[in-house]
């Protein structure tokens, strides 16, 4: 059997030469959350409820355009891709009706990702369950299977959905995530993870709704894995692993009191109903509900609002025709009535709550349930089923285990679930510190000053990584959703082209990632059709590192001569007694010329439609803080990475490693050096010993500048100094300003 292209050894990723692989990744792509036909970004209403007759072919982009995107991402230094897809994409037409055309499209795109040398793991993405509950993920028929009526979610506020919002441009920022604590998602996630315990009457096709939903979700994942396996040239060569489920949520499981907001519910925005109020409005009753806003010190109560559905219910009517999808609902599960009323939680004839602590204890054992219990029991039960299904097809799959966001991880260390081929996957106020009770109030978590902000982010990520090791065991840790809102400062950058705030924020995130000791990350997100008006085309978010309304960062500030391979060579021998400092002495021999530079290295427009962003929104193009995310990084390291970092202000990259044996000639330590920061005629190298070369090649379908370093055993370090630049604005003047100076000149917001 051929060695795996990527494998796990303890808490490290290793390649076929046993070098440590640092995964530097990107989520591809944001528009995979909604269909191509009809094209339904979240601000469009037409055809929204025709959920069965959709197609996701063309997501994340067309086969014809894939090379443009992949080569661009390779030139920016990415080697790792979290491939976003949804359950709806494969099974939208109905239970067990898989979209074979979409599957074939996915296989073709993955083959092109292979040509560009990416490591890919498959992400069955969901946000608040489904497009029809304000997010993405599950097909529409799953809501009908649970007895819910998505057409009535707007009137009852069972979910706040951008597509059905009266004025889409006024949809409040981040309010979509509050759907986790509204009626629809509270029902959905409770049934998905614990329907057998809390809704035993919910039987469909002879199964409890929990087994029915989990069975279909896992079967869809397995079916896609099987088709990828049958393709013959993708599994392990490019698809190295699978994620279980993005951002799982407990619903009402462990809710101590339905009449109060749990203390751990930190996010409140807009109307913030108690679970009991959500049950009432979901059944057509009116309620006066507290409203909340989000301020500098966190959420605060801003008033109240009367939510009056005028008798409209979020549950399916009693005359709904179940034959539409061919399932058979048990007679004891009555449509037209609240499922919780059918389990005697409340009395709809008197609107009296009978069992406010119904979800606080296990119905059979009486054991108290909290979030840790949910994670270690209900979530892990689903994770094991998913793991078994994927491994039955993809035997060597690396599994990315993602427990509930920022909750205490499951206790797997030293158990049968302590899988050696598993990755701990995770996602200015110190949010982590607040959640772990580190501060009495959010006010004490405010970090003032640039250094404090950066160190705060670093400490949070380090603490999350260590908590994963303590609870889940010694596995690689990868943060797979981290990024910044590009529309910060009321879209100031879009009006001026000055992305200083974004550059500072992006650099702070990368500083934290590099200093935390994690094994890799994937930025959220790459979006091929982002624009200044609608951002990522989903719920008002604007986090894409690419936009149609901005410029592409130039690869290099200078153009070289043609006709020769670009290679800069050190004067240091492999002898560790050689001098510690060397500087490139060769001329700048570039493989491109002024005549072919634009054609060869620039990326043409990737959309058949030009951006239509109105001028008053802001259409001043900038580089979208690319200088902060197009940054140097280890690629493959002989031995173990001890630390690495990039000082953006001083354009200085450092790497320290420890190795037991000297490098082999054919397998040195390799680093990505972006030409923008490290032009070949303006780069200095200092090493502890050994020899090095800098060269540009297109081995992975994109022009990549690499530094290759042959060194001896033991502790080794390298420092690379490039060209200092000013951050955030279009090139021209090359002022050298510090972070604090820039913060003082423009408002600096951190995500």
C-alpha positions in Angstrom: 0.0 0.0 0.0 1.4 3.4 -1.0 2.1 5.8 1.9 -0.6 8.3 2.7 0.0 11.8 1.3 -1.0 13.2 4.7 -1.1 11.3 8.0 -1.3 12.0 11.7 1.5 11.3 14.2 0.5 12.3 17.6 -0.4 16.0 17.4 1.4 16.5 14.1 0.5 16.2 10.4 3.2 14.3 8.4 3.9 13.9 4.7 5.4 10.9 2.9 8.9 12.1 3.8 7.9 12.3 7.5 8.2 16.1 7.4 5.7 18.1 9.6 3.0 19.7 7.4 1.7 23.0 8.5 -1.9 23.3 7.1 -2.7 26.9 5.9 -6.2 26.8 4.7 -9.3 28.5 3.4 -13.0 27.7 3.4 -14.3 27.3 -0.2 -16.8 28.7 -0.7 -19.5 30.8 0.9 -22.0 30.5 -1.9 -22.1 26.7 -1.4 -24.8 27.6 1.2 -27.4 28.4 -1.5 -28.4 27.0 -4.9 -27.3 28.1 -8.3 -30.6 27.3 -9.9 -32.5 29.3 -9.0 -29.7 31.6 -7.8 -30.9 32.4 -4.3 -28.6 34.5 -2.2 -30.2 35.2 1.1 -31.5 38.7 0.2 -33.7 37.3 -2.6 -37.3 36.1 -2.0 -38.5 34.8 -5.4 -38.8 31.0 -5.6 -37.4 30.7 -2.0 -39.9 28.0 -0.9 -39.5 25.8 -4.0 -36.9 23.9 -2.0 -37.3 20.6 -3.8 -36.6 21.9 -7.3 -33.1 23.4 -6.9 -29.6 22.7 -8.1 -26.2 23.3 -6.5 -24.2 22.5 -9.6 -21.6 25.2 -10.0 -20.9 25.5 -6.3 -18.3 26.4 -5.1 -17.7 27.5 -8.8 -17.9 26.0 -12.2 -15.4 23.5 -13.6 -14.3 26.0 -16.2 -13.5 28.6 -13.6 -12.0 26.3 -11.0 -8.4 26.8 -12.2 -8.6 30.5 -11.8 -9.7 30.2 -8.1 -7.4 27.4 -7.2 -4.3 28.9 -8.8 -5.0 32.2 -7.1 -5.3 30.5 -3.7 -2.1 28.6 -4.3 -0.3 31.8 -5.1 -1.6 33.2 -1.8 0.1 30.3 -0.1 -2.8 28.0 0.8 -2.3 24.3 0.8 -5.4 23.2 2.7 -9.1 23.5 1.8 -12.2 23.1 3.8 -14.7 22.1 1.1 -18.1 23.5 2.0 -21.1 21.6 0.9 -24.6 21.1 2.3 -27.0 18.2 2.9 -29.5 20.1 0.8 -27.1 20.0 -2.2 -27.1 16.2 -2.4 -30.6 15.3 -1.1 -32.9 18.3 -1.8 -35.5 16.5 -3.9 -36.6 14.2 -1.1 -35.4 11.3 1.2 -32.9 9.1 -0.6 -33.2 11.0 -3.8 -29.5 12.0 -4.4 -28.5 14.5 -7.0 -26.0 12.5 -9.1 -25.2 15.5 -11.4 -24.1 17.6 -8.4 -22.0 14.7 -7.1 -20.3 14.4 -10.5 -19.7 18.1 -10.5 -18.1 17.9 -7.1 -15.8 15.0 -8.2 -14.6 17.1 -11.2 -13.9 20.1 -9.0 -12.0 17.9 -6.5 -9.9 16.5 -9.3 -8.9 20.0 -10.2 -8.1 20.7 -6.6 -5.8 17.7 -6.7 -4.0 19.2 -9.7 -3.2 22.2 -7.6 -1.8 20.2 -4.7 -4.5 20.9 -2.1 -5.3 18.8 1.0 -9.1 18.8 1.2 -11.5 17.8 3.9 -15.2 17.7 3.3 -17.4 19.9 5.5 -21.1 19.0 5.6 -21.9 22.6 6.5 -24.9 23.8 8.5 -25.8 27.1 10.2 -29.0 27.1 12.3 -30.0 23.9 10.4 -31.2 25.1 7.0 -31.8 28.0 4.6 -35.4 27.8 5.6 -34.6 28.6 9.3 -32.3 31.4 8.4 -29.0 29.6 7.7 -27.9 26.7 5.5 -27.6 23.0 5.5 -30.5 20.6 5.6 -33.1 20.2 2.8 -36.6 21.7 3.2 -38.3 18.3 3.5 -36.6 17.7 6.9 -38.7 20.5 8.4 -41.9 18.9 7.1 -40.8 15.6 8.5 -40.5 17.3 11.9 -44.1 18.7 11.6 -42.9 22.3 11.1 -44.3 24.8 8.6 -41.5 27.1 7.3 -44.1 29.4 5.6 -45.1 30.5 9.1 -41.7 31.2 10.6 -41.8 34.9 9.8 -45.2 35.5 11.4 -44.3 33.5 14.6 -40.6 34.6 14.7 -39.9 30.9 14.9 -36.9 31.9 12.8 -35.8 35.3 11.4 -35.0 34.5 7.7 -33.2 37.0 5.5 -35.0 35.8 2.4 -38.4 36.6 3.9 -37.4 39.7 5.8 -39.6 42.7 4.8 -36.6 44.9 3.9 -33.6 42.7 3.1 -31.1 45.6 3.2 -32.1 46.3 6.8 -31.7 42.7 8.1 -29.7 43.2 11.3 -26.1 42.1 11.4 -25.5 38.7 13.1 -29.2 38.3 14.0 -29.3 35.1 12.0 -27.3 33.3 14.8 -30.0 34.1 17.3 -32.1 31.6 15.5 -30.4 28.9 17.5 -32.4 30.2 20.5 -35.7 30.6 18.7 -38.5 28.1 18.4 -37.7 26.3 15.1 -34.1 25.5 16.0 -34.9 24.6 19.5 -37.3 22.0 18.2 -35.1 20.8 15.4 -31.9 20.2 17.3 -33.7 18.6 20.3 -35.4 16.2 17.9 -32.2 15.5 15.9 -30.1 14.7 18.9 -32.6 13.4 21.5 -36.0 12.8 19.9 -36.1 9.3 21.4 -35.9 10.7 24.9 -37.9 13.9 24.7 -40.3 13.2 21.9 -41.1 9.5 21.9 -44.4 10.1 20.0 -42.5 11.5 17.0 -42.5 8.4 14.9 -42.1 8.4 11.1 -41.7 5.4 8.9 -41.5 3.3 12.0 -38.6 5.2 13.5 -38.3 8.0 16.0 -37.6 11.3 14.3 -34.1 11.3 15.8 -33.1 8.1 14.1 -34.9 9.1 10.9 -33.0 12.5 10.6 -29.6 11.2 11.7 -30.0 8.2 9.5 -30.7 10.3 6.4 -27.9 12.8 7.2 -25.3 10.2 7.8 -26.4 8.1 4.8 -26.0 11.2 2.5 -22.5 11.8 3.8 -21.6 8.1 3.3 -23.1 8.1 -0.2 -20.9 11.1 -1.2 -17.9 9.4 0.4 -18.7 6.2 -1.6 -18.9 8.0 -4.9 -15.6 9.8 -4.1 -14.1 6.4 -3.3 -15.4 4.9 -6.6 -13.9 7.8 -8.5 -10.5 6.1 -7.9 -8.2 9.1 -8.0 -9.4 11.4 -5.2 -9.6 9.6 -1.9 -6.4 10.2 0.1 -4.8 11.9 -2.9 -6.8 15.1 -2.3 -9.7 14.3 0.0 -7.9 13.5 3.2 -10.7 13.7 5.7 -14.3 14.5 6.8 -15.9 16.7 9.3 -18.8 15.5 11.3 -21.2 18.4 11.5 -20.5 22.1 11.5 -21.5 23.9 14.7 -23.9 21.4 16.4 -26.3 22.8 18.9 -28.2 21.2 21.8 -31.6 22.8 21.1 -33.5 22.6 24.4 -31.6 19.6 25.8 -30.5 20.4 29.3 -32.5 23.7 29.4 -33.0 24.1 33.2 -36.1 26.4 33.1 -38.2 27.1 30.0 -39.3 30.4 31.5 -35.9 32.0 31.8 -32.9 32.7 29.5 -30.0 30.4 30.6 -27.0 32.2 31.9 -24.7 30.7 29.3 -26.7 32.2 26.5 -24.3 35.1 25.8 -25.7 36.3 22.4 -29.0 38.2 22.5 -30.1 40.5 19.8 -33.5 41.7 18.6 -36.4 39.9 20.3 -35.0 37.4 22.8 -37.8 35.1 23.8 -37.6 32.6 26.6 -38.2 29.0 25.4 -41.7 29.2 26.8 -42.5 32.4 25.0 -41.1 30.8 21.8 -43.4 27.8 22.3 -46.4 30.1 22.7 -45.7 32.4 19.7 -44.9 29.2 17.7 -48.4 28.1 18.4 -50.0 31.4 17.4 -50.2 33.2 20.8 -49.1 36.8 21.2 -46.3 37.6 23.7 -44.5 40.7 25.0 -40.9 39.9 24.5 -37.7 41.6 25.6 -35.6 43.2 23.0 -31.8 43.4 23.1 -29.0 45.3 21.3 -25.3 44.6 21.2 -23.1 47.3 22.6 -19.4 47.9 23.3 -19.7 45.9 26.6 -21.9 43.1 25.2 -25.7 42.7 24.9 -28.0 45.0 26.8 -31.8 45.0 27.1 -33.3 47.8 25.0 -37.0 47.4 25.5 -39.9 45.1 24.6 -41.9 44.2 21.6 -45.3 42.6 21.1 -45.0 39.5 18.8 -48.5 38.6 17.6 -48.8 35.8 15.1 -52.5 36.4 15.0 -53.2 32.7 15.4 -50.8 31.5 12.7 -48.8 28.5 13.9 -45.3 27.3 13.0 -46.6 23.7 13.1 -48.0 22.0 10.0 -51.8 22.1 9.7 -53.7 19.0 10.5 -54.6 18.5 6.8 -51.0 18.5 5.5 -50.5 15.7 2.9 -47.6 13.5 4.1 -47.7 11.6 0.9 -45.7 14.3 -0.8 -42.5 12.7 0.3 -43.7 9.2 0.7 -43.3 8.8 4.5 -45.8 7.5 6.9 -46.3 9.3 10.2 -47.5 7.4 13.3 -51.1 8.2 14.2 -50.1 9.2 17.8 -48.1 12.1 16.2 -50.9 14.6 15.5 -50.3 17.4 13.0 -51.9 20.7 13.7 -50.8 20.5 17.4 -47.6 21.6 19.1 -45.4 18.5 19.6 -44.5 19.6 23.1 -48.1 19.9 24.1 -48.5 16.3 22.9 -45.8 15.4 25.4 -47.7 17.2 28.2 -45.2 20.0 28.6 -48.0 22.5 28.4 -51.7 22.7 28.1 -52.9 24.6 25.0 -56.5 24.8 26.3 -55.3 27.0 29.2 -51.9 28.1 27.9 -50.4 26.9 31.1 -46.8 25.6 31.4 -46.9 22.2 33.2 -43.3 21.1 33.2 -40.8 24.0 33.0 -37.9 21.7 33.7 -38.9 18.9 31.2 -35.5 19.1 29.4 -33.4 19.5 32.5 -33.2 15.8 33.4 -33.0 12.6 31.4 -36.6 11.3 31.2 -35.6 7.7 31.9 -32.8 8.0 34.5 -33.6 11.4 36.1 -29.9 12.4 35.6 -29.3 16.1 35.4 -28.4 17.3 31.9 -26.1 20.2 31.2 -24.1 21.1 28.1 -21.2 18.7 29.0 -23.7 15.9 29.4 -25.2 16.7 26.0 -21.7 16.8 24.3 -20.5 13.6 25.9 -23.7 11.6 25.3 -26.1 12.9 22.6 -23.5 14.6 20.4 -21.0 11.7 20.7 -23.6 9.1 19.9 -24.2 10.9 16.6 -20.5 11.4 16.0 -19.7 7.7 16.4 -22.4 6.8 13.9 -21.0 9.3 11.4 -17.4 8.1 12.0 -18.4 4.4 11.4 -20.2 5.3 8.2 -17.3 7.3 6.7 -14.6 4.8 7.8 -16.6 2.0 6.3 -15.9 3.6 2.9 -12.8 5.8 3.4 -10.8 3.6 5.7 -7.9 6.0 6.3 -10.0 9.1 6.6 -8.9 11.8 9.0 -11.9 12.8 11.0 -12.4 16.3 12.2 -14.3 16.2 15.4 -16.2 19.5 16.1 -18.1 19.6 19.3 -20.5 22.5 20.1 -18.9 25.9 19.5 -16.8 27.1 22.4 -18.3 24.6 24.8 -16.2 22.2 26.9 -15.0 19.4 24.6 -16.1 15.8 25.0 -14.0 13.7 27.5 -12.3 11.3 25.0 -8.8 11.2 26.4 -7.8 7.6 27.1 -11.1 6.1 26.0 -12.0 4.1 22.9 -13.0 7.4 21.2 -9.4 8.7 21.5 -8.9 8.1 17.8 -5.3 8.4 16.6 -6.6 9.6 13.2 -8.7 12.4 14.6 -8.3 16.2 14.6 -9.6 18.5 17.3 -11.5 21.1 15.2 -12.7 24.4 16.6 -13.9 27.7 15.7 -12.5 43.1 21.7 -14.0 41.0 24.3 -12.3 37.9 25.6 -15.2 35.6 24.6 -13.5 32.4 25.7 -12.6 33.9 29.1 -16.2 35.0 29.7 -17.5 31.6 28.8 -15.1 29.8 31.2 -16.0 32.2 34.0 -12.7 34.0 34.0 -14.4 37.4 34.3 -17.2 38.6 36.5 -18.5 40.8 33.7 -17.8 41.3 30.0 -16.5 44.8 30.9 -13.5 43.2 32.6 -12.6 41.3 29.3 -12.2 44.5 27.3 -8.6 44.7 25.9 -7.3 48.2 25.5 -4.4 48.7 23.2 -3.0 46.9 20.2 -0.6 44.6 22.1 -3.4 43.6 24.6 -5.7 42.8 21.8 -3.2 40.6 20.0 -2.1 38.9 23.1 -5.7 38.3 24.1 -6.5 36.6 20.8 -3.3 34.5 21.2 -4.2 33.5 24.7 -7.7 32.5 23.7 -6.5 30.2 20.9 -3.8 28.7 23.1 -6.3 28.0 25.9 -8.8 26.4 23.4 -6.0 24.3 22.0 -4.8 23.1 25.5 -8.4 22.4 26.6 -8.8 20.2 23.5 -5.6 18.2 24.5 -6.8 17.9 28.1 -10.2 16.6 27.2 -9.8 14.9 23.8 -6.2 13.7 23.8 -3.0 14.5 21.9 -4.3 15.3 18.5 -3.7 18.0 15.9 -5.7 21.2 16.5 -7.1 23.1 13.6 -9.2 26.3 13.7 -11.4 26.0 10.7 -13.4 29.2 10.9 -11.5 32.4 11.7 -11.7 35.7 9.9 -12.7 39.4 10.0 -15.7 41.5 8.9 -14.5 43.6 6.0 -17.4 46.0 6.2 -16.2 47.3 9.6 -16.2 51.0 10.4 -19.5 51.4 8.5 -17.8 50.4 5.2 -15.2 53.1 5.5 -12.7 51.1 3.4 -15.2 50.7 0.6 -15.5 54.5 0.3 -11.8 55.3 0.6 -9.8 52.2 -0.4 -8.0 52.4 3.0 -8.0 48.9 4.5 -5.8 49.8 7.5 -8.3 48.6 10.1 -8.9 45.3 8.2 -5.2 44.8 7.8 -4.6 45.3 11.6 -7.4 42.9 12.4 -6.3 40.2 10.0 -2.7 40.5 11.1 -3.8 40.2 14.8 -5.7 37.0 14.0 -2.7 35.5 12.2 -0.4 36.6 15.0 -2.6 34.7 17.4 -2.7 31.6 15.2 1.0 31.5 14.7 1.8 32.1 18.4 -0.8 29.7 19.8 1.0 26.5 18.6 -2.0 25.2 16.6 -1.3 22.9 13.7 -3.2 24.9 11.1 -6.3 26.9 10.3 -8.7 27.7 7.6 -9.8 31.3 7.1 -13.5 32.0 6.7 -13.9 32.6 3.7 -13.3 32.7 0.0 -16.3 34.0 -1.9 -16.0 34.3 -5.7 -18.9 36.7 -6.0 -18.5 38.9 -3.0 -19.3 42.6 -3.6 -19.3 45.8 -1.5 -23.1 46.0 -1.5 -24.2 42.5 -0.3 -20.9 41.1 1.0 -20.9 37.3 1.0 -24.5 37.3 -0.3 -25.5 35.5 2.9 -27.2 37.1 5.9 -25.3 40.3 5.6 -22.0 38.7 6.3 -18.9 40.2 4.6 -15.9 38.1 5.5 -14.5 37.0 2.1 -10.8 37.6 1.5 -11.7 38.2 -2.2 -14.2 40.7 -3.6 -15.2 41.6 -7.2 -15.0 45.2 -6.1 -11.4 45.1 -4.9 -8.0 44.7 -6.4 -5.8 41.6 -6.5 -2.6 41.9 -4.6 0.3 42.0 -7.1 2.6 39.1 -6.8 5.8 41.1 -6.8 6.6 44.8 -6.7 9.2 44.3 -9.5 9.4 42.6 -12.8 12.4 40.5 -13.7 14.1 39.2 -16.7 12.9 36.5 -18.9 14.3 33.2 -20.1 15.8 31.8 -16.9 14.6 29.9 -13.9 14.3 32.0 -10.8 16.6 30.7 -8.2 18.5 32.5 -5.4 21.1 30.4 -3.7 22.8 30.7 -0.4 26.6 30.5 0.1 26.3 28.3 3.2 27.3 24.7 3.1 25.6 21.9 5.1 28.5 22.1 7.6 27.0 23.5 10.8 30.3 25.3 11.6 29.7 27.6 8.6 29.0 31.3 9.2 25.5 32.0 10.6 24.6 34.7 8.2 24.2 34.6 4.5 22.5 36.9 1.9 21.3 36.1 -1.5 23.9 37.1 -4.1 22.4 36.0 -7.3 20.6 38.3 -9.7 16.9 38.4 -9.9 16.2 35.8 -12.6 12.5 35.7 -13.0 10.7 33.2 -15.2 8.4 35.9 -16.5 9.0 39.2 -18.3 7.2 42.5 -18.6 5.6 41.2 -21.8 4.0 38.2 -20.2 3.7 39.3 -16.6 0.1 40.4 -16.8 -1.1 37.5 -18.9 0.8 34.8 -16.9 0.4 35.9 -13.3 -2.7 38.1 -13.0 -6.0 36.6 -12.4 -8.7 37.6 -14.9 -12.3 38.4 -13.9 -13.9 35.3 -12.4 -17.5 36.2 -12.9 -19.5 36.6 -16.1 -21.3 39.5 -14.4 -19.6 42.7 -13.4 -20.3 44.0 -9.9 -23.3 46.3 -9.7 -22.4 47.9 -6.4 -23.9 51.4 -6.3 -21.5 54.3 -6.0 -23.0 55.4 -2.7 -22.3 52.1 -1.1 -18.6 52.6 -1.8 -16.8 51.3 -4.8 -13.2 52.5 -4.1 -11.1 49.4 -4.8 -8.3 48.4 -2.4 -6.2 45.3 -1.8 -8.6 44.0 0.9 -5.9 43.7 3.5 -4.3 41.0 1.4 -0.8 42.0 2.7 -1.9 40.6 6.1 -3.1 37.2 4.9 -0.7 36.6 2.0 2.1 35.9 4.4 5.0 33.4 4.8 4.5 30.1 6.4 6.2 26.7 6.9 5.0 24.2 4.3 6.9 21.0 5.2 9.4 20.9 8.1 12.1 18.3 8.7 11.6 17.5 12.4 9.1 19.5 14.5 8.1 23.1 14.3 8.9 24.8 17.6 7.6 28.2 16.6 7.1 30.5 13.7 5.9 34.1 13.2 5.6 36.9 10.7 6.2 40.5 11.8 4.2 42.3 9.1 5.4 45.8 10.1 9.1 44.8 9.6 8.5 42.1 6.9 10.4 39.6 9.0 9.7 35.9 9.1 11.2 33.5 11.7 11.1 29.8 12.1 12.5 27.6 14.8 12.6 23.8 14.6 14.0 20.7 16.3 15.1 17.7 14.2 16.8 14.4 15.0 18.5 14.0 11.7 19.9 16.2 9.0 17.7 16.9 5.9 17.9 14.6 2.9 18.8 16.2 -0.4 15.5 15.4 -2.0 13.3 16.5 1.1 14.4 19.7 2.7 12.4 22.0 4.9 10.2 24.2 2.7 8.6 27.5 3.3 6.2 29.7 1.4 7.6 33.2 0.8 5.2 35.6 -1.0 7.0 37.7 -3.5 5.0 40.7 -2.4 6.8 40.8 0.9 10.0 39.0 -0.2 11.0 40.2 -3.7 14.0 38.2 -4.9 16.2 41.3 -5.1 15.3 42.6 -1.6 15.4 39.5 0.7 18.0 38.6 3.3 18.3 35.2 5.0 20.0 34.4 8.3 20.3 30.8 9.3 21.7 28.8 12.1 23.4 26.6 9.6 23.0 24.8 6.3 22.3 26.0 2.8 19.1 27.4 1.1 17.6 28.3 -2.1 14.7 30.6 -3.2 12.9 29.7 -6.4 9.6 30.2 -8.2 7.9 27.2 -9.6 4.4 26.2 -10.8 4.5 22.6 -9.4 1.0 22.9 -8.1 -0.6 24.9 -10.9 0.3 28.3 -9.5 3.5 30.4 -9.4 4.8 29.7 -5.9 8.0 31.2 -4.4 9.5 28.7 -2.0 12.5 28.8 0.3 14.1 25.4 0.6 16.5 24.9 3.5 18.9 22.0 4.0 20.1 21.9 7.6 21.6 19.7 10.2 20.1 18.0 13.2 19.3 19.6 16.5 17.8 23.0 17.2 17.7 25.2 14.0 16.4 28.6 13.2 16.0 30.9 10.2 15.2 34.6 9.8 14.0 36.0 6.5 13.8 39.8 6.0 11.9 41.3 3.2 10.5 44.7 2.0 8.8 46.8 4.6 5.5 48.4 3.5 2.7 50.5 4.8 -0.5 48.5 5.5 -4.0 48.8 4.3 -3.8 51.2 1.4 -3.1 51.0 -2.3 0.6 50.9 -3.1 2.5 54.1 -4.0 4.0 55.7 -1.0 5.9 53.3 1.2 5.6 55.0 4.6 6.7 52.8 7.4 4.2 53.3 10.2 3.7 51.3 13.3 0.4 49.6 14.2 -0.3 52.1 17.0 0.3 55.0 14.7 -2.2 53.6 12.2 -4.7 52.8 14.9 -4.5 56.4 16.0 -5.2 57.6 12.5 -8.3 55.5 11.9 -10.7 53.6 14.1 -9.4 50.1 14.5 -12.0 47.4 15.2 -11.3 43.8 16.0 -13.5 40.9 15.3 
